[in-house]
Amino acid sequence: MNTTPAKPLCFVVQGFGSKTDYTDGRVLDLDASYDVIKQAVEKAGLACVRADEIVHSGTIDIPMYQQLLAADLVIADLSTYNLNAAFELGVRYALRPRATIVVAESKFKSPFDVNHILIRRYEHLGPDLGAKEARRFEKELSSAIKAILADSQTDSPVYTLLPGLKPPQRPLAPPPSAAGAEPAAPAAGPRPRKAPTPPSARDWLERAQQAMAKEDYPAAVKAWAEVRRFSPADRHATQQLALATYRARRPSEKKALEEAHQLLLPLEPATTNDPETLSLWGAIHRRLWERGEGPAHLDQALLAFERGLSLAPDHYLAAQLATLRLAHAAQLARAGQAGESREDQVLAQRLWREAQAMAQAQAARKTLSPTARFWAHATLWEAAIALGDATDEKRWASRLATVESAGWMKPTRLAQGERLRAWRDELAAPRPARQPAQPTARKGRPP
């Protein structure tokens, strides 16, 4: 019989995966934050669990409330202004008078109601924490955990302001057999085979990320759908499910695009302030327009990328918007609307200059991932094509050849380059002057 006492448990209240901070458009990898938090918790001598690691059937609500009541320590991460995390923190404060820690990313701006609460800060240096910052925060948090568990001081504002309040007690579980009866002896014979543990939300998340990395989009669709089943309101899971769906192109590209479109509707793309949703919405409508599904899709794509760029200045969004402005200019020119076409061309050139500046700043970073470096160089290559700079086009094409990329990225870039050349050359070609209409001859009179 194992007599080793169970370790005290820390429950971490936090989103999982990548989440967008809507105040500045930054995307933060909360899994990277959790890895550091978990190391600090375990270093302090506790077991650590987050909601996505709990194996359960249905949604997370019941085990989440159980942990908020029973956990020896709760750490709540309010980064990206996560409403779910704020709600769960409030529940914990109502249930337990002590042993709650609040953390947040350094740029989190405390609302008035939590100004009096101690928030321990960590910093994302890009999408995740750098090694030095991770070590600093782990050490600080581990020390804080040990000090809080060794102390009996109340940290809940509810119990501080209502000092006579008594915390609730969870009722004891009923006995396994009738009162006074001895537990039944196990039946003779071979032990029944233990059922395999079903995957947790964290397991499905890892499968989804691995499938996306391998470009196995049908498998990614299944995995993201499971992640979303555990947490139906998770925006990141919905966004990634939509992305995997339209990249899977099943049962056909058009059907996949339409399904991805439907998946994004609950995220309210017409009014959202989420740049990631707007980027996906724009990409879907752009592809539908390229397939010849109608000019309304081009208008939707323009609106989406324009709003996304206003919320989160980014070279990708600027390049997408510049590309579509150039396409719109060509469309207007074909319709004989020369003045409006010229306006779009001027806007496109301005946007390409903005995209160049942002991409150059990103490409200069030493810690950039291969994928991010590829797209920064791709933006600079596309800008050179659109602006007619042959020297820069050749230079960035040479750089791109040395950067690691996924299989679909190179053909996507080359197709984009061909479209840009076609629109650029079409707009540069002289158009015949429109001839005034000739009067119609009347019967009986010379024309």
Disulfide bonds with the S-S distance in Angstrom:
none
